[in-house]
Amino acid sequence: MNLFSHSWAALRTAVAALSDEDFAQPSGCTGWLVRDLVCHLVIDAQDVLITLVTPTTREPTRDAVTYWEVTDTPPAGEDPLDALTVRLAAAYQDPGLLT
């Protein structure tokens, strides 16, 4: 949990330093603006917190080494979940709501 807290604080610090105009700039992720990437990271953080407080007796399917499966090809922006994230981020309109 300490690593999550440290990462979350670093993300919040980085996002707080962004101007409203920065949120409308390309993020470096194909088809995503900075606001889309920030929204994605916030959603993932929520998923982590939900996972941490959801008890289960099942064996883990991943560990710290196997959690990330990196592919050789970057995202093309065609995944339906990519489009969902972009629409969700656009719904915030005011960048302050993402910070």
N, CA and C atoms as an extended XYZ file, in Angstrom:
297
Properties=species:S:1:pos:R:3:atomname:S:1:resname:S:1:resid:I:1 pbc="F F F"
N         0.826       -1.192        0.000 N   MET     1
C         0.000        0.000        0.000 CA  MET     1
C         0.867        1.250        0.000 C   MET     1
N         2.049        1.162        0.616 N   ASN     2
C         2.938        2.312        0.652 CA  ASN     2
C         3.358        2.725       -0.762 C   ASN     2
N         3.631        1.747       -1.619 N   LEU     3
C         4.000        2.065       -2.995 CA  LEU     3
C         2.848        2.737       -3.735 C   LEU     3
N         1.625        2.288       -3.494 N   PHE     4
C         0.469        2.923       -4.115 CA  PHE     4
C         0.353        4.369       -3.644 C   PHE     4
N         0.469        4.594       -2.359 N   SER     5
C         0.365        5.953       -1.817 CA  SER     5
C         1.430        6.872       -2.410 C   SER     5
N         2.628        6.356       -2.538 N   HIS     6
C         3.723        7.137       -3.118 CA  HIS     6
C         3.431        7.454       -4.591 C   HIS     6
N         2.982        6.473       -5.350 N   SER     7
C         2.662        6.675       -6.765 CA  SER     7
C         1.490        7.636       -6.941 C   SER     7
N         0.483        7.486       -6.109 N   TRP     8
C        -0.702        8.347       -6.182 CA  TRP     8
C        -0.311        9.800       -5.891 C   TRP     8
N         0.518       10.001       -4.885 N   ALA     9
C         0.976       11.356       -4.555 CA  ALA     9
C         1.773       11.961       -5.711 C   ALA     9
N         2.620       11.160       -6.346 N   ALA    10
C         3.411       11.644       -7.481 CA  ALA    10
C         2.510       12.014       -8.659 C   ALA    10
N         1.499       11.199       -8.931 N   LEU    11
C         0.567       11.503      -10.004 CA  LEU    11
C        -0.186       12.793       -9.703 C   LEU    11
N        -0.697       12.936       -8.497 N   ARG    12
C        -1.439       14.144       -8.124 CA  ARG    12
C        -0.566       15.384       -8.234 C   ARG    12
N         0.691       15.270       -7.853 N   THR    13
C         1.619       16.399       -7.956 CA  THR    13
C         1.843       16.778       -9.416 C   THR    13
N         2.061       15.774      -10.261 N   ALA    14
C         2.291       16.038      -11.685 CA  ALA    14
C         1.062       16.670      -12.336 C   ALA    14
N        -0.112       16.156      -12.026 N   VAL    15
C        -1.343       16.669      -12.629 CA  VAL    15
C        -1.648       18.079      -12.118 C   VAL    15
N        -1.368       18.335      -10.867 N   ALA    16
C        -1.628       19.666      -10.298 CA  ALA    16
C        -0.783       20.742      -10.975 C   ALA    16
N         0.359       20.345      -11.526 N   ALA    17
C         1.250       21.303      -12.181 CA  ALA    17
C         0.809       21.633      -13.606 C   ALA    17
N        -0.183       20.928      -14.131 N   LEU    18
C        -0.650       21.153      -15.497 CA  LEU    18
C        -1.579       22.363      -15.567 C   LEU    18
N        -1.465       23.107      -16.638 N   SER    19
C        -2.419       24.195      -16.874 CA  SER    19
C        -3.651       23.609      -17.556 C   SER    19
N        -4.741       24.357      -17.573 N   ASP    20
C        -5.951       23.888      -18.255 CA  ASP    20
C        -5.655       23.589      -19.724 C   ASP    20
N        -4.794       24.392      -20.344 N   GLU    21
C        -4.450       24.204      -21.749 CA  GLU    21
C        -3.672       22.902      -21.960 C   GLU    21
N        -2.878       22.490      -20.974 N   ASP    22
C        -2.106       21.246      -21.084 CA  ASP    22
C        -3.008       20.034      -21.258 C   ASP    22
N        -4.182       20.070      -20.647 N   PHE    23
C        -5.094       18.928      -20.720 CA  PHE    23
C        -5.586       18.667      -22.141 C   PHE    23
N        -5.543       19.678      -22.999 N   ALA    24
C        -6.016       19.543      -24.374 CA  ALA    24
C        -4.892       19.174      -25.350 C   ALA    24
N        -3.689       18.968      -24.844 N   GLN    25
C        -2.545       18.622      -25.692 CA  GLN    25
C        -2.469       17.109      -25.895 C   GLN    25
N        -1.842       16.663      -27.004 N   PRO    26
C        -1.632       15.216      -27.200 CA  PRO    26
C        -0.774       14.656      -26.064 C   PRO    26
N        -1.069       13.435      -25.665 N   SER    27
C        -0.387       12.842      -24.511 CA  SER    27
C         0.824       11.998      -24.872 C   SER    27
N         0.958       11.615      -26.100 N   GLY    28
C         1.989       10.648      -26.470 CA  GLY    28
C         1.399        9.253      -26.610 C   GLY    28
N         0.172        9.062      -26.148 N   CYS    29
C        -0.565        7.813      -26.356 CA  CYS    29
C        -1.467        8.040      -27.570 C   CYS    29
N        -1.352        7.202      -28.567 N   THR    30
C        -2.067        7.381      -29.829 CA  THR    30
C        -3.548        7.669      -29.611 C   THR    30
N        -3.985        8.821      -30.112 N   GLY    31
C        -5.396        9.184      -30.056 CA  GLY    31
C        -5.866        9.758      -28.735 C   GLY    31
N        -4.988        9.904      -27.758 N   TRP    32
C        -5.384       10.396      -26.443 CA  TRP    32
C        -4.776       11.749      -26.146 C   TRP    32
N        -5.598       12.623      -25.584 N   LEU    33
C        -5.120       13.886      -25.046 CA  LEU    33
C        -4.604       13.646      -23.631 C   LEU    33
N        -3.955       14.641      -23.064 N   VAL    34
C        -3.475       14.531      -21.682 CA  VAL    34
C        -4.644       14.237      -20.748 C   VAL    34
N        -5.788       14.893      -20.968 N   ARG    35
C        -6.946       14.650      -20.083 CA  ARG    35
C        -7.384       13.199      -20.138 C   ARG    35
N        -7.279       12.561      -21.313 N   ASP    36
C        -7.662       11.158      -21.452 CA  ASP    36
C        -6.737       10.264      -20.641 C   ASP    36
N        -5.447       10.555      -20.717 N   LEU    37
C        -4.467        9.765      -19.972 CA  LEU    37
C        -4.654        9.943      -18.475 C   LEU    37
N        -4.871       11.172      -18.031 N   VAL    38
C        -5.103       11.423      -16.604 CA  VAL    38
C        -6.351       10.685      -16.141 C   VAL    38
N        -7.410       10.748      -16.913 N   CYS    39
C        -8.649       10.045      -16.565 CA  CYS    39
C        -8.404        8.540      -16.445 C   CYS    39
N        -7.660        7.988      -17.397 N   HIS    40
C        -7.325        6.557      -17.380 CA  HIS    40
C        -6.559        6.189      -16.101 C   HIS    40
N        -5.599        7.016      -15.728 N   LEU    41
C        -4.806        6.731      -14.532 CA  LEU    41
C        -5.639        6.828      -13.255 C   LEU    41
N        -6.575        7.764      -13.215 N   VAL    42
C        -7.464        7.886      -12.056 CA  VAL    42
C        -8.366        6.659      -11.947 C   VAL    42
N        -8.907        6.224      -13.080 N   ILE    43
C        -9.762        5.025      -13.082 CA  ILE    43
C        -8.965        3.807      -12.624 C   ILE    43
N        -7.739        3.663      -13.110 N   ASP    44
C        -6.905        2.535      -12.689 CA  ASP    44
C        -6.604        2.590      -11.198 C   ASP    44
N        -6.369        3.781      -10.674 N   ALA    45
C        -6.120        3.912       -9.231 CA  ALA    45
C        -7.351        3.472       -8.443 C   ALA    45
N        -8.533        3.841       -8.918 N   GLN    46
C        -9.765        3.398       -8.264 CA  GLN    46
C        -9.879        1.875       -8.302 C   GLN    46
N        -9.513        1.283       -9.423 N   ASP    47
C        -9.540       -0.179       -9.544 CA  ASP    47
C        -8.598       -0.836       -8.534 C   ASP    47
N        -7.420       -0.259       -8.348 N   VAL    48
C        -6.461       -0.784       -7.366 CA  VAL    48
C        -7.069       -0.740       -5.972 C   VAL    48
N        -7.657        0.386       -5.617 N   LEU    49
C        -8.247        0.513       -4.277 CA  LEU    49
C        -9.390       -0.477       -4.069 C   LEU    49
N       -10.218       -0.650       -5.079 N   ILE    50
C       -11.313       -1.622       -4.983 CA  ILE    50
C       -10.755       -3.028       -4.794 C   ILE    50
N        -9.713       -3.346       -5.555 N   THR    51
C        -9.090       -4.669       -5.455 CA  THR    51
C        -8.513       -4.905       -4.071 C   THR    51
N        -7.889       -3.892       -3.508 N   LEU    52
C        -7.253       -4.044       -2.193 CA  LEU    52
C        -8.252       -4.292       -1.064 C   LEU    52
N        -9.484       -3.826       -1.235 N   VAL    53
C       -10.470       -4.001       -0.163 CA  VAL    53
C       -11.520       -5.063       -0.490 C   VAL    53
N       -11.276       -5.828       -1.553 N   THR    54
C       -12.208       -6.885       -1.932 CA  THR    54
C       -11.609       -8.236       -1.553 C   THR    54
N       -12.073       -8.815       -0.444 N   PRO    55
C       -11.490      -10.082        0.004 CA  PRO    55
C       -11.866      -11.240       -0.933 C   PRO    55
N       -10.942      -12.173       -1.026 N   THR    56
C       -11.192      -13.380       -1.807 CA  THR    56
C       -10.346      -14.511       -1.239 C   THR    56
N       -10.814      -15.713       -1.439 N   THR    57
C       -10.047      -16.886       -1.013 CA  THR    57
C        -9.385      -17.566       -2.213 C   THR    57
N        -9.646      -17.044       -3.413 N   ARG    58
C        -9.057      -17.632       -4.623 CA  ARG    58
C        -7.568      -17.335       -4.691 C   ARG    58
N        -6.854      -18.210       -5.373 N   GLU    59
C        -5.418      -18.011       -5.592 CA  GLU    59
C        -5.220      -16.856       -6.573 C   GLU    59
N        -4.175      -16.071       -6.387 N   PRO    60
C        -3.898      -14.981       -7.340 CA  PRO    60
C        -3.600      -15.533       -8.728 C   PRO    60
N        -3.974      -14.773       -9.741 N   THR    61
C        -3.695      -15.165      -11.126 CA  THR    61
C        -2.455      -14.454      -11.656 C   THR    61
N        -1.966      -13.478      -10.931 N   ARG    62
C        -0.778      -12.704      -11.310 CA  ARG    62
C         0.038      -12.410      -10.067 C   ARG    62
N         1.313      -12.044      -10.299 N   ASP    63
C         2.151      -11.551       -9.207 CA  ASP    63
C         2.825      -10.269       -9.683 C   ASP    63
N         3.719       -9.722       -8.885 N   ALA    64
C         4.363       -8.448       -9.226 CA  ALA    64
C         5.155       -8.525      -10.525 C   ALA    64
N         5.646       -9.697      -10.860 N   VAL    65
C         6.439       -9.858      -12.085 CA  VAL    65
C         5.545      -10.061      -13.308 C   VAL    65
N         4.481      -10.843      -13.168 N   THR    66
C         3.661      -11.199      -14.327 CA  THR    66
C         2.472      -10.275      -14.553 C   THR    66
N         2.276       -9.276      -13.712 N   TYR    67
C         1.109       -8.396      -13.848 CA  TYR    67
C         1.128       -7.653      -15.182 C   TYR    67
N         2.280       -7.115      -15.530 N   TRP    68
C         2.388       -6.324      -16.757 CA  TRP    68
C         2.810       -7.198      -17.916 C   TRP    68
N         1.985       -7.275      -18.923 N   GLU    69
C         2.332       -7.961      -20.160 CA  GLU    69
C         2.577       -6.888      -21.216 C   GLU    69
N         3.831       -6.641      -21.506 N   VAL    70
C         4.195       -5.611      -22.466 CA  VAL    70
C         4.251       -6.225      -23.855 C   VAL    70
N         3.609       -5.547      -24.812 N   THR    71
C         3.636       -6.033      -26.185 CA  THR    71
C         4.698       -5.265      -26.973 C   THR    71
N         5.018       -5.785      -28.129 N   ASP    72
C         6.011       -5.147      -28.987 CA  ASP    72
C         5.420       -4.023      -29.824 C   ASP    72
N         4.092       -3.907      -29.860 N   THR    73
C         3.454       -2.882      -30.675 CA  THR    73
C         2.707       -1.885      -29.800 C   THR    73
N         2.865       -0.599      -30.079 N   PRO    74
C         2.143        0.399      -29.273 CA  PRO    74
C         0.659        0.389      -29.606 C   PRO    74
N        -0.173        0.901      -28.711 N   PRO    75
C        -1.614        0.964      -28.987 CA  PRO    75
C        -1.883        1.793      -30.237 C   PRO    75
N        -2.881        1.398      -31.001 N   ALA    76
C        -3.236        2.110      -32.227 CA  ALA    76
C        -4.431        3.033      -32.024 C   ALA    76
N        -4.994        3.034      -30.812 N   GLY    77
C        -6.151        3.875      -30.548 CA  GLY    77
C        -7.447        3.299      -31.080 C   GLY    77
N        -7.461        2.018      -31.425 N   GLU    78
C        -8.648        1.393      -32.006 CA  GLU    78
C        -9.405        0.495      -31.024 C   GLU    78
N        -8.860        0.286      -29.846 N   ASP    79
C        -9.511       -0.559      -28.848 CA  ASP    79
C       -10.781        0.143      -28.345 C   ASP    79
N       -11.914       -0.570      -28.260 N   PRO    80
C       -13.152        0.052      -27.787 CA  PRO    80
C       -13.012        0.686      -26.396 C   PRO    80
N       -12.173        0.110      -25.536 N   LEU    81
C       -11.974        0.707      -24.217 CA  LEU    81
C       -11.233        2.037      -24.316 C   LEU    81
N       -10.361        2.174      -25.313 N   ASP    82
C        -9.702        3.457      -25.537 CA  ASP    82
C       -10.742        4.537      -25.818 C   ASP    82
N       -11.698        4.214      -26.675 N   ALA    83
C       -12.745        5.171      -27.028 CA  ALA    83
C       -13.606        5.507      -25.817 C   ALA    83
N       -13.892        4.537      -24.972 N   LEU    84
C       -14.670        4.774      -23.764 CA  LEU    84
C       -13.943        5.740      -22.839 C   LEU    84
N       -12.648        5.554      -22.677 N   THR    85
C       -11.857        6.433      -21.816 CA  THR    85
C       -11.877        7.861      -22.346 C   THR    85
N       -11.752        8.022      -23.649 N   VAL    86
C       -11.772        9.357      -24.266 CA  VAL    86
C       -13.118       10.029      -24.017 C   VAL    86
N       -14.211        9.292      -24.177 N   ARG    87
C       -15.547        9.876      -23.940 CA  ARG    87
C       -15.743       10.227      -22.470 C   ARG    87
N       -15.268        9.376      -21.580 N   LEU    88
C       -15.391        9.658      -20.153 CA  LEU    88
C       -14.596       10.909      -19.783 C   LEU    88
N       -13.378       11.006      -20.270 N   ALA    89
C       -12.540       12.172      -19.966 CA  ALA    89
C       -13.176       13.447      -20.497 C   ALA    89
N       -13.774       13.390      -21.675 N   ALA    90
C       -14.416       14.566      -22.266 CA  ALA    90
C       -15.606       15.026      -21.428 C   ALA    90
N       -16.238       14.094      -20.733 N   ALA    91
C       -17.400       14.446      -19.920 CA  ALA    91
C       -17.026       15.351      -18.750 C   ALA    91
N       -15.777       15.311      -18.319 N   TYR    92
C       -15.351       16.159      -17.207 CA  TYR    92
C       -15.313       17.637      -17.596 C   TYR    92
N       -15.054       17.949      -18.854 N   GLN    93
C       -14.983       19.301      -19.413 CA  GLN    93
C       -14.054       20.216      -18.640 C   GLN    93
N       -14.263       20.429      -17.365 N   ASP    94
C       -13.406       21.292      -16.560 CA  ASP    94
C       -12.219       20.469      -16.054 C   ASP    94
N       -10.984       20.782      -16.508 N   PRO    95
C        -9.811       20.013      -16.067 CA  PRO    95
C        -9.654       19.962      -14.548 C   PRO    95
N       -10.152       20.968      -13.862 N   GLY    96
C       -10.062       20.970      -12.401 CA  GLY    96
C       -10.742       19.777      -11.766 C   GLY    96
N       -11.730       19.221      -12.452 N   LEU    97
C       -12.420       18.047      -11.912 CA  LEU    97
C       -11.557       16.799      -11.959 C   LEU    97
N       -10.554       16.775      -12.851 N   LEU    98
C        -9.641       15.642      -12.927 CA  LEU    98
C        -8.460       15.807      -11.976 C   LEU    98
N        -8.232       17.015      -11.505 N   THR    99
C        -7.107       17.219      -10.596 CA  THR    99
C        -7.543       17.007       -9.162 C   THR    99
